[in-house]
Amino acid sequence: MTPDAAEAWYGAEYFRGGDYADYESSQDLLKRNFRRFVRRMRQHHSGRRLLEVGCSYGYFLDVARDYWDVEGIDISEAARSASARLGSRVVTGDLLSETGRAGGYDWIVAWDTIEHLDQPRSYARRCLDLLAPGGFLAVTTGDVSSAVARLTGRRWRLLTPPSHLTFFSRKGMTRLLSDAGFEQIQMGTTGYYRSLDFTVYRLLGPQTYRALTSTGRPFQAWLKRAGFYVNLFDIIFVTARKPDHPPGR
């Protein structure tokens, strides 16, 4: 997917009626997820400056600003505009073509983003370049080698092209980051708080969802408020460290 095509795909309709019924209505639950991510990150490293790649509406940045000086980048102008309303510094663009601060970040994070990229190796190397020595990268993405992915096969919930383009096993992710120059690569799993609204929309599809929620606003509002936590152990939470010195020194 070219940058122009990606920007068109991830327009406002992507967040309302595309991959999401209404992304904005899940703000509270998404922030709840991100607070858990922050706690995990701070067990590894603190630092001062943080960059989020694929920051969407800026909900993680809004949580993370309590601990870091935060910035974001997203291909979607609709996402940048939403982030700006929360006071976050976000630019519209692609990480590979944007002029960033080489060696300027203590953390770079990419939540559920790397699977959307058609050049993940290039992005991994770019992240290494932008990190300060000893800085950390944190990534979440689906695990194609997980039991759920293998059991459900083509029906695996994360097989959603053209939105998801690249899929990783734990072994593949380790190799990707190691080849890029990272060390201390650690992996665990993570679950998510999800709204019933998002779950019904993804399980039943847009047409059935619209028919179901057309019965009245109170029912739809209840779906958006109700949430639950689920961990199917098919999403990996990865951290990796940039070495203090270049290889060979």
DRENMINU-68571 format. One record per residue: residue number from 0; z, x, y of N, C-alpha, C, O in turn. Coordinates in steps of 0.02 Angstrom, whole numbers, padded with zeros to 5 digits. Layout:
// DRENMINU-68571
   num     n.zz     n.xx     n.yy    ca.zz    ca.xx    ca.yy     c.zz     c.xx     c.yy     o.zz     o.xx     o.yy
   NUM        Z        X        Y        Z        X        Y        Z        X        Y        Z        X        Y
...
// end
This chain:
// DRENMINU-68571
   num     n.zz     n.xx     n.yy    ca.zz    ca.xx    ca.yy     c.zz     c.xx     c.yy     o.zz     o.xx     o.yy
     0    00000    00042   -00060    00000    00000    00000    00000    00044    00062    00045    00086    00070
     1   -00049    00036    00106   -00053    00076    00167    00003    00055    00215    00030    00000    00209
     2    00020    00098    00264    00071    00079    00313    00055    00014    00350    00100   -00026    00361
     3   -00009    00003    00368   -00027   -00059    00402   -00017   -00119    00356    00008   -00171    00378
     4   -00037   -00112    00293   -00028   -00166    00245    00046   -00180    00233    00067   -00237    00228
     5    00086   -00126    00230    00158   -00134    00219    00190   -00170    00277    00232   -00214    00268
     6    00171   -00151    00338    00199   -00184    00397    00182   -00258    00398    00223   -00300    00418
     7    00121   -00274    00378    00101   -00345    00375    00139   -00382    00321    00159   -00440    00331
     8    00149   -00350    00263    00183   -00383    00206    00255   -00398    00223    00281   -00451    00206
     9    00288   -00350    00258    00359   -00358    00272    00371   -00387    00342    00414   -00364    00379
    10    00332   -00437    00359    00341   -00473    00421    00398   -00523    00416    00435   -00524    00367
    11    00405   -00565    00467    00460   -00613    00469    00460   -00659    00408    00513   -00679    00384
    12    00400   -00676    00383    00396   -00723    00327    00423   -00692    00262    00443   -00728    00217
    13    00424   -00626    00257    00452   -00593    00197    00526   -00609    00191    00551   -00617    00135
    14    00561   -00613    00247    00633   -00625    00248    00651   -00699    00249    00709   -00717    00242
    15    00602   -00740    00258    00614   -00813    00257    00554   -00847    00224    00505   -00863    00257
    16    00559   -00857    00159    00506   -00889    00122    00461   -00842    00083    00414   -00864    00050
    17    00474   -00776    00088    00438   -00727    00048    00479   -00708   -00013    00485   -00747   -00060
    18    00507   -00647   -00012    00552   -00627   -00066    00620   -00659   -00059    00660   -00659   -00107
    19    00635   -00687    00000    00700   -00719    00012    00689   -00789    00039    00642   -00802    00077
    20    00734   -00834    00019    00732   -00901    00049    00752   -00896    00122    00719   -00924    00166
    21    00807   -00860    00136    00831   -00851    00204    00878   -00791    00204    00938   -00797    00192
    22    00850   -00731    00218    00888   -00669    00215    00948   -00671    00262    01002   -00649    00245
    23    00937   -00698    00322    00989   -00697    00373    01051   -00737    00353    01106   -00719    00372
    24    01041   -00789    00314    01098   -00831    00294    01144   -00795    00246    01201   -00817    00235
    25    01120   -00740    00215    01161   -00702    00168    01198   -00644    00201    01224   -00600    00166
    26    01201   -00643    00267    01229   -00587    00303    01301   -00570    00280    01316   -00512    00267
    27    01343   -00619    00274    01413   -00606    00257    01419   -00576    00187    01458   -00529    00176
    28    01381   -00602    00139    01384   -00575    00071    01354   -00506    00067    01379   -00462    00032
    29    01299   -00494    00104    01269   -00428    00105    01316   -00376    00134    01321   -00320    00109
    30    01351   -00394    00187    01400   -00348    00216    01457   -00334    00168    01485   -00279    00167
    31    01474   -00383    00129    01526   -00372    00078    01503   -00320    00028    01543   -00277    00007
    32    01440   -00324    00007    01412   -00272   -00037    01415   -00203   -00004    01434   -00154   -00034
    33    01395   -00201    00060    01389   -00137    00094    01457   -00105    00106    01462   -00044    00108
    34    01509   -00144    00115    01576   -00115    00122    01596   -00080    00057    01630   -00028    00059
    35    01576   -00106    00001    01589   -00074   -00063    01550   -00008   -00067    01576    00042   -00092
    36    01488   -00008   -00043    01448    00053   -00043    01481    00107    00000    01484    00165   -00019
    37    01504    00087    00058    01536    00135    00104    01597    00168    00071    01606    00228    00077
    38    01637    00128    00036    01696    00157    00002    01674    00209   -00050    01706    00261   -00056
    39    01621    00195   -00087    01596    00243   -00136    01570    00306   -00102    01582    00361   -00126
    40    01535    00298   -00048    01507    00355   -00013    01562    00401    00013    01557    00462    00007
    41    01614    00372    00041    01666    00413    00072    01708    00451    00021    01746    00496    00040
    42    01701    00434   -00042    01733    00474   -00094    01697    00540   -00104    01726    00588   -00129
    43    01633    00543   -00084    01594    00604   -00092    01595    00648   -00030    01602    00709   -00035
    44    01590    00617    00029    01576    00656    00089    01586    00610    00148    01575    00549    00144
    45    01608    00639    00204    01615    00599    00265    01557    00613    00312    01509    00574    00315
    46    01561    00668    00349    01507    00684    00395    01509    00642    00458    01556    00604    00469
    47    01456    00649    00499    01456    00615    00564    01394    00571    00574    01400    00515    00598
    48    01334    00597    00556    01272    00562    00571    01242    00532    00508    01241    00564    00455
    49    01218    00471    00513    01190    00435    00455    01125    00402    00475    01118    00373    00529
    50    01076    00407    00430    01012    00373    00437    01001    00327    00378    01008    00348    00320
    51    00983    00264    00391    00965    00218    00338    00889    00208    00338    00860    00191    00390
    52    00858    00219    00281    00786    00210    00272    00776    00140    00242    00805    00124    00190
    53    00734    00100    00273    00725    00031    00250    00786   -00010    00267    00815   -00042    00223
    54    00804   -00010    00331    00869   -00039    00351    00868   -00114    00357    00920   -00145    00368
    55    00810   -00145    00351    00805   -00218    00353    00837   -00245    00417    00823   -00220    00472
    56    00881   -00295    00411    00910   -00327    00470    00970   -00289    00499    01001   -00313    00546
    57    00985   -00230    00472    01038   -00188    00502    01108   -00206    00481    01156   -00185    00514
    58    01116   -00243    00427    01184   -00264    00407    01225   -00205    00382    01285   -00201    00395
    59    01194   -00159    00344    01231   -00100    00323    01250   -00057    00384    01307   -00034    00388
    60    01204   -00048    00430    01218   -00008    00489    01277   -00037    00528    01318   -00001    00555
    61    01281   -00103    00530    01335   -00136    00566    01402   -00121    00534    01453   -00114    00569
    62    01403   -00116    00468    01465   -00098    00432    01479   -00023    00439    01536   -00003    00451
    63    01427    00018    00432    01436    00091    00430    01454    00121    00498    01481    00176    00500
    64    01440    00085    00553    01454    00113    00619    01529    00126    00629    01548    00163    00675
    65    01572    00097    00589    01644    00110    00594    01661    00181    00571    01715    00206    00584
    66    01614    00214    00535    01628    00279    00506    01578    00333    00527    01595    00393    00524
    67    01518    00314    00547    01466    00363    00564    01429    00342    00627    01432    00285    00649
    68    01395    00391    00656    01346    00379    00708    01281    00360    00673    01250    00404    00642
    69    01261    00298    00677    01209    00272    00632    01143    00261    00667    01140    00245    00727
    70    01089    00271    00629    01021    00256    00650    00984    00226    00590    01005    00234    00533
    71    00930    00190    00604    00891    00160    00550    00817    00165    00564    00795    00174    00620
    72    00778    00158    00510    00706    00155    00515    00681    00103    00465    00706    00100    00409
    73    00632    00063    00485    00604    00013    00441    00531    00002    00461    00514    00005    00520
    74    00489   -00011    00411    00418   -00023    00424    00406   -00090    00459    00353   -00101    00488
    75    00456   -00133    00457    00449   -00201    00482    00474   -00208    00554    00532   -00192    00568
    76    00432   -00231    00598    00453   -00244    00667    00502   -00303    00669    00547   -00304    00710
    77    00492   -00352    00624    00539   -00408    00621    00609   -00384    00603    00658   -00408    00631
    78    00614   -00335    00558    00678   -00307    00539    00709   -00268    00597    00768   -00273    00611
    79    00667   -00228    00632    00693   -00189    00688    00721   -00235    00742    00773   -00221    00772
    80    00685   -00289    00755    00707   -00336    00806    00774   -00368    00788    00818   -00375    00830
    81    00782   -00386    00724    00846   -00415    00701    00902   -00364    00705    00958   -00381    00724
    82    00887   -00302    00687    00938   -00249    00691    00961   -00238    00763    01020   -00227    00776
    83    00914   -00240    00809    00930   -00228    00879    00979   -00280    00905    01020   -00265    00949
    84    00975   -00341    00880    01021   -00394    00902    01093   -00377    00883    01139   -00402    00915
    85    01102   -00335    00832    01169   -00313    00813    01189   -00248    00848    01244   -00222    00836
    86    01146   -00223    00890    01162   -00163    00928    01146   -00098    00893    01169   -00045    00916
    87    01107   -00099    00839    01091   -00038    00802    01030   -00003    00831    00985   -00035    00858
    88    01030    00063    00826    00972    00103    00847    00924    00107    00787    00938    00142    00738
    89    00869    00072    00792    00821    00068    00738    00751    00076    00766    00735    00049    00819
    90    00709    00115    00731    00639    00122    00751    00595    00090    00697    00613    00089    00638
    91    00539    00064    00719    00489    00038    00673    00442    00094    00654    00413    00127    00697
    92    00434    00106    00589    00389    00159    00568    00401    00179    00497    00443    00151    00461
    93    00363    00230    00477    00367    00257    00410    00401    00326    00413    00384    00366    00456
    94    00447    00339    00368    00485    00401    00371    00441    00463    00366    00457    00514    00396
    95    00385    00458    00330    00342    00517    00321    00305    00536    00385    00287    00595    00394
    96    00294    00488    00428    00255    00503    00489    00298    00507    00551    00275    00530    00603
    97    00361    00485    00547    00405    00488    00605    00432    00558    00615    00447    00593    00567
    98    00438    00578    00677    00468    00643    00694    00544    00634    00696    00571    00603    00742
    99    00577    00661    00646    00650    00655    00642    00684    00720    00658    00652    00770    00674
   100    00750    00718    00655    00790    00777    00669    00801    00816    00605    00847    00801    00567
   101    00759    00866    00592    00766    00906    00531    00836    00937    00529    00857    00968    00577
   102    00870    00928    00474    00937    00956    00466    00989    00920    00507    01043    00948    00519
   103    00974    00860    00531    01019    00827    00578    01065    00774    00551    01107    00749    00587
   104    01057    00756    00487    01096    00700    00459    01143    00723    00404    01126    00766    00363
   105    01202    00694    00403    01251    00707    00350    01241    00660    00291    01259    00676    00235
   106    01214    00601    00306    01198    00551    00254    01130    00522    00268    01113    00508    00326
   107    01090    00512    00216    01032    00469    00218    01040    00419    00161    01053    00439    00104
   108    01033    00355    00176    01041    00304    00124    00978    00262    00121    00943    00253    00171
   109    00964    00236    00062    00905    00193    00051    00925    00142   -00002    00919    00155   -00062
   110    00947    00084    00021    00971    00032   -00025    00912   -00013   -00047    00881   -00045   -00006
   111    00899   -00014   -00112    00845   -00056   -00139    00780   -00046   -00101    00746   -00094   -00082
   112    00764    00017   -00089    00705    00034   -00048    00655    00077   -00086    00595    00066   -00079
   113    00678    00125   -00125    00631    00173   -00154    00581    00140   -00201    00526    00167   -00210
   114    00599    00083   -00230    00551    00049   -00274    00493    00017   -00235    00443   -00002   -00264
   115    00501    00012   -00170    00448   -00015   -00127    00397    00038   -00105    00346    00022   -00074
   116    00411    00101   -00122    00371    00156   -00096    00320    00180   -00146    00334    00184   -00206
   117    00260    00197   -00122    00208    00221   -00168    00205    00297   -00171    00165    00325   -00208
   118    00247    00331   -00131    00251    00404   -00132    00324    00427   -00136    00347    00463   -00091
   119    00361    00408   -00186    00433    00423   -00187    00448    00497   -00186    00499    00517   -00157
   120    00406    00539   -00216    00419    00612   -00214    00416    00638   -00142    00457    00680   -00122
   121    00368    00615   -00105    00362    00637   -00035    00422    00615    00006    00446    00652    00048
   122    00446    00554   -00007    00504    00530    00030    00567    00569    00011    00608    00583    00054
   123    00574    00586   -00052    00633    00625   -00073    00633    00693   -00039    00685    00715   -00015
   124    00575    00726   -00036    00571    00791   -00002    00584    00784    00073    00616    00827    00103
   125    00560    00730    00102    00571    00718    00174    00646    00708    00187    00672    00733    00237
   126    00679    00672    00144    00751    00661    00152    00789    00727    00148    00835    00739    00187
   127    00769    00770    00102    00801    00836    00096    00794    00875    00161    00841    00907    00183
   128    00735    00872    00190    00721    00908    00252    00764    00882    00310    00787    00921    00351
   129    00775    00817    00312    00812    00787    00367    00888    00795    00361    00924    00790    00410
   130    00912    00808    00300    00984    00815    00289    01008    00884    00312    00972    00934    00307
   131    01069    00886    00337    01102    00949    00350    01123    00981    00284    01132    00945    00234
   132    01129    01047    00281    01155    01079    00220    01222    01048    00199    01267    01040    00240
   133    01227    01031    00135    01287    00997    00111    01286    00922    00122    01334    00888    00102
   134    01233    00896    00154    01228    00824    00165    01209    00787    00101    01188    00818    00052
   135    01217    00721    00102    01208    00680    00042    01155    00626    00053    01147    00598    00107
   136    01119    00613   -00001    01074    00555   -00006    01106    00504   -00053    01133    00522   -00105
   137    01102    00440   -00035    01125    00386   -00079    01070    00335   -00086    01040    00314   -00037
   138    01058    00314   -00148    01002    00269   -00164    01026    00217   -00214    01065    00233   -00259
   139    01003    00156   -00206    01008    00107   -00260    00938    00084   -00279    00894    00077   -00237
   140    00928    00072   -00344    00864    00046   -00367    00873    00021   -00438    00922    00036   -00471
   141    00825   -00018   -00461    00827   -00043   -00529    00818    00012   -00581    00784    00062   -00568
   142    00850    00003   -00638    00847    00051   -00693    00804    00022   -00749    00826   -00022   -00787
   143    00742    00048   -00754    00695    00021   -00803    00717    00037   -00875    00692    00006   -00922
   144    00763    00085   -00883    00787    00102   -00950    00850    00064   -00969    00877    00074   -01023
   145    00874    00019   -00926    00934   -00019   -00940    00922   -00069   -00996    00865   -00086   -01012
   146    00976   -00091   -01027    00971   -00138   -01083    00938   -00203   -01061    00897   -00231   -01097
   147    00956   -00228   -01001    00926   -00291   -00976    00852   -00284   -00966    00813   -00328   -00985
   148    00831   -00228   -00937    00759   -00217   -00925    00721   -00213   -00991    00666   -00241   -00997
   149    00749   -00178   -01040    00715   -00171   -01104    00713   -00237   -01143    00664   -00252   -01177
   150    00766   -00276   -01138    00769   -00339   -01174    00723   -00392   -01144    00693   -00432   -01181
   151    00718   -00393   -01078    00677   -00445   -01046    00605   -00424   -01036    00562   -00467   -01025
   152    00590   -00359   -01040    00521   -00336   -01036    00486   -00358   -00973    00510   -00346   -00918
   153    00428   -00390   -00981    00388   -00411   -00923    00424   -00463   -00881    00404   -00476   -00824
   154    00475   -00495   -00908    00512   -00546   -00871    00572   -00517   -00833    00610   -00554   -00803
   155    00580   -00451   -00835    00635   -00420   -00798    00632   -00440   -00725    00579   -00438   -00694
   156    00688   -00459   -00698    00691   -00489   -00631    00668   -00444   -00575    00651   -00468   -00521
   157    00666   -00378   -00587    00646   -00331   -00535    00573   -00311   -00539    00550   -00271   -00498
   158    00536   -00337   -00587    00464   -00325   -00591    00429   -00375   -00546    00407   -00428   -00568
   159    00424   -00356   -00482    00397   -00403   -00432    00345   -00369   -00388    00354   -00363   -00327
   160    00288   -00346   -00418    00235   -00319   -00376    00204   -00375   -00334    00207   -00433   -00354
   161    00174   -00361   -00275    00166   -00294   -00246    00225   -00270   -00205    00221   -00218   -00173
   162    00280   -00309   -00205    00339   -00287   -00168    00369   -00224   -00199    00382   -00175   -00164
   163    00380   -00226   -00265    00406   -00167   -00301    00348   -00130   -00333    00310   -00158   -00373
   164    00341   -00067   -00314    00284   -00027   -00335    00301    00028   -00385    00259    00046   -00427
   165    00363    00054   -00383    00382    00111   -00422    00448    00096   -00458    00494    00068   -00428
   166    00452    00114   -00521    00510    00099   -00561    00538    00163   -00593    00500    00207   -00612
   167    00605    00166   -00598    00638    00227   -00619    00685    00214   -00677    00719    00162   -00680
   168    00688    00261   -00723    00743    00267   -00770    00793    00316   -00740    00780    00348   -00690
   169    00851    00321   -00771    00900    00371   -00748    00870    00441   -00753    00878    00483   -00709
   170    00837    00454   -00809    00806    00520   -00820    00753    00533   -00767    00750    00588   -00739
   171    00712    00483   -00753    00659    00492   -00703    00687    00503   -00633    00660    00544   -00596
   172    00740    00467   -00616    00770    00476   -00550    00801    00545   -00544    00795    00578   -00492
   173    00834    00568   -00596    00864    00635   -00595    00810    00688   -00585    00819    00735   -00546
   174    00754    00680   -00620    00700    00729   -00613    00670    00727   -00543    00656    00779   -00514
   175    00660    00668   -00516    00632    00660   -00449    00675    00698   -00398    00648    00736   -00357
   176    00740    00687   -00400    00784    00718   -00350    00793    00792   -00362    00797    00831   -00314
   177    00797    00812   -00424    00802    00883   -00441    00741    00921   -00418    00747    00975   -00389
   178    00682    00893   -00431    00619    00926   -00410    00615    00931   -00334    00585    00978   -00308
   179    00645    00883   -00299    00643    00884   -00226    00690    00937   -00197    00684    00956   -00139
   180    00739    00960   -00239    00784    01012   -00216    00857    00991   -00211    00898    01030   -00187
   181    00873    00931   -00234    00942    00907   -00231    00983    00934   -00289    00956    00954   -00340
   182    01050    00935   -00280    01097    00956   -00331    01152    00903   -00336    01154    00856   -00297
   183    01197    00913   -00384    01254    00867   -00394    01232    00794   -00396    01261    00752   -00361
   184    01182    00780   -00436    01155    00712   -00441    01201    00671   -00486    01211    00688   -00544
   185    01228    00617   -00459    01275    00575   -00496    01250    00503   -00496    01221    00479   -00446
   186    01261    00468   -00551    01237    00399   -00558    01290    00354   -00587    01328    00374   -00631
   187    01292    00295   -00560    01332    00241   -00588    01292    00177   -00582    01233    00179   -00565
   188    01323    00121   -00594    01290    00057   -00584    01324    00020   -00527    01380    00037   -00508
   189    01291   -00029   -00501    01322   -00070   -00450    01300   -00143   -00460    01244   -00157   -00481
   190    01345   -00187   -00444    01329   -00258   -00442    01322   -00280   -00370    01328   -00240   -00323
   191    01309   -00345   -00361    01299   -00372   -00294    01331   -00441   -00289    01334   -00478   -00338
   192    01356   -00456   -00230    01372   -00525   -00213    01306   -00559   -00193    01270   -00533   -00150
   193    01292   -00616   -00223    01231   -00653   -00209    01249   -00725   -00190    01297   -00753   -00215
   194    01209   -00753   -00147    01217   -00824   -00131    01182   -00866   -00184    01133   -00844   -00215
   195    01205   -00927   -00194    01171   -00973   -00239    01102   -00989   -00212    01055   -01001   -00250
   196    01096   -00989   -00146    01032   -01003   -00114    00979   -00952   -00137    00924   -00971   -00158
   197    00996   -00887   -00133    00950   -00834   -00155    00936   -00839   -00230    00879   -00831   -00251
   198    00987   -00853   -00269    00979   -00856   -00342    00933   -00913   -00363    00888   -00904   -00404
   199    00945   -00972   -00335    00903   -01030   -00351    00831   -01017   -00330    00784   -01034   -00366
   200    00822   -00988   -00271    00755   -00974   -00245    00717   -00927   -00292    00658   -00939   -00306
   201    00750   -00873   -00315    00717   -00824   -00357    00705   -00849   -00428    00655   -00833   -00459
   202    00751   -00890   -00454    00744   -00915   -00522    00692   -00970   -00527    00653   -00973   -00575
   203    00692   -01015   -00478    00649   -01074   -00482    00583   -01067   -00446    00535   -01103   -00460
   204    00579   -01020   -00399    00517   -01011   -00361    00517   -01052   -00297    00555   -01101   -00292
   205    00475   -01034   -00249    00475   -01067   -00183    00463   -01142   -00186    00497   -01180   -00152
   206    00414   -01164   -00226    00397   -01235   -00226    00454   -01278   -00252    00472   -01328   -00222
   207    00483   -01258   -00310    00538   -01296   -00338    00599   -01293   -00293    00635   -01342   -00285
   208    00610   -01235   -00262    00667   -01227   -00216    00660   -01276   -00158    00708   -01310   -00140
   209    00600   -01279   -00128    00590   -01324   -00071    00599   -01397   -00092    00627   -01437   -00054
   210    00576   -01414   -00151    00585   -01483   -00175    00659   -01499   -00185    00682   -01554   -00168
   211    00696   -01451   -00213    00766   -01462   -00227    00807   -01468   -00163    00851   -01511   -00158
   212    00792   -01426   -00114    00831   -01426   -00052    00808   -01477   -00002    00839   -01485    00051
   213    00754   -01511   -00016    00730   -01562    00030    00773   -01625    00027    00764   -01671    00067
   214    00821   -01627   -00020    00864   -01685   -00026    00912   -01692    00032    00941   -01745    00043
   215    00921   -01638    00069    00964   -01644    00128    00994   -01577    00148    01004   -01534    00105
   216    01009   -01570    00213    01037   -01508    00238    01106   -01491    00211    01119   -01432    00199
   217    01150   -01538    00200    01216   -01520    00173    01212   -01482    00107    01250   -01435    00096
   218    01167   -01502    00062    01160   -01468   -00002    01134   -01397    00008    01160   -01350   -00023
   219    01085   -01389    00051    01058   -01323    00064    01110   -01278    00097    01116   -01219    00081
   220    01148   -01307    00143    01201   -01268    00176    01253   -01246    00125    01280   -01190    00130
   221    01269   -01289    00077    01317   -01270    00024    01290   -01213   -00018    01328   -01166   -00035
   222    01226   -01215   -00035    01196   -01161   -00074    01201   -01094   -00037    01213   -01042   -00067
   223    01194   -01096    00029    01196   -01035    00068    01267   -01008    00074    01277   -00947    00078
   224    01315   -01052    00075    01385   -01029    00081    01413   -01003    00016    01451   -00955    00015
   225    01393   -01034   -00040    01422   -01017   -00105    01394   -00951   -00130    01333   -00939   -00126
   226    01437   -00908   -00155    01415   -00843   -00180    01455   -00822   -00241    01507   -00851   -00256
   227    01430   -00772   -00274    01463   -00746   -00334    01444   -00673   -00343    01394   -00650   -00315
   228    01484   -00637   -00382    01471   -00566   -00396    01441   -00560   -00465    01465   -00592   -00512
   229    01389   -00520   -00472    01358   -00509   -00537    01338   -00436   -00544    01313   -00406   -00496
   230    01350   -00407   -00602    01327   -00339   -00618    01297   -00342   -00688    01332   -00347   -00737
   231    01231   -00337   -00690    01194   -00337   -00754    01182   -00266   -00779    01147   -00255   -00828
   232    01210   -00217   -00743    01204   -00146   -00762    01131   -00123   -00765    01114   -00077   -00803
   233    01089   -00154   -00724    01019   -00132   -00720    01000   -00107   -00651    00942   -00098   -00635
   234    01051   -00095   -00609    01040   -00063   -00544    01083   -00001   -00541    01144   -00004   -00552
   235    01052    00056   -00526    01089    00119   -00522    01107    00135   -00450    01069    00122   -00403
   236    01166    00164   -00443    01191    00189   -00378    01192    00265   -00384    01230    00293   -00423
   237    01149    00298   -00346    01138    00370   -00353    01160    00407   -00290    01146    00385   -00234
   238    01195    00462   -00300    01209    00508   -00245    01185    00577   -00264    01188    00597   -00323
   239    01161    00615   -00215    01136    00683   -00227    01148    00724   -00164    01145    00699   -00108
   240    01162    00788   -00175    01182    00832   -00120    01128    00883   -00104    01095    00909   -00149
   241    01119    00897   -00040    01074    00951   -00019    01113    01017   -00024    01168    01021    00003
   242    01086    01068   -00057    01122    01132   -00063    01139    01162    00005    01105    01149    00055
   243    01191    01202    00006    01210    01236    00068    01158    01289    00089    01150    01303    00148
   244    01123    01318    00039    01074    01370    00053    01010    01354    00016    01012    01323   -00037
   245    00953    01374    00041    00890    01364    00005    00892    01399   -00063    00928    01448   -00071
   246    00854    01375   -00112    00851    01407   -00177    00833    01481   -00172    00791    01501   -00132
   247    00868    01522   -00213    00853    01593   -00213    00896    01634   -00166    00891    01695   -00165
   248    00939    01601   -00126    00982    01637   -00080    01053    01641   -00107    01096    01670   -00075
// end
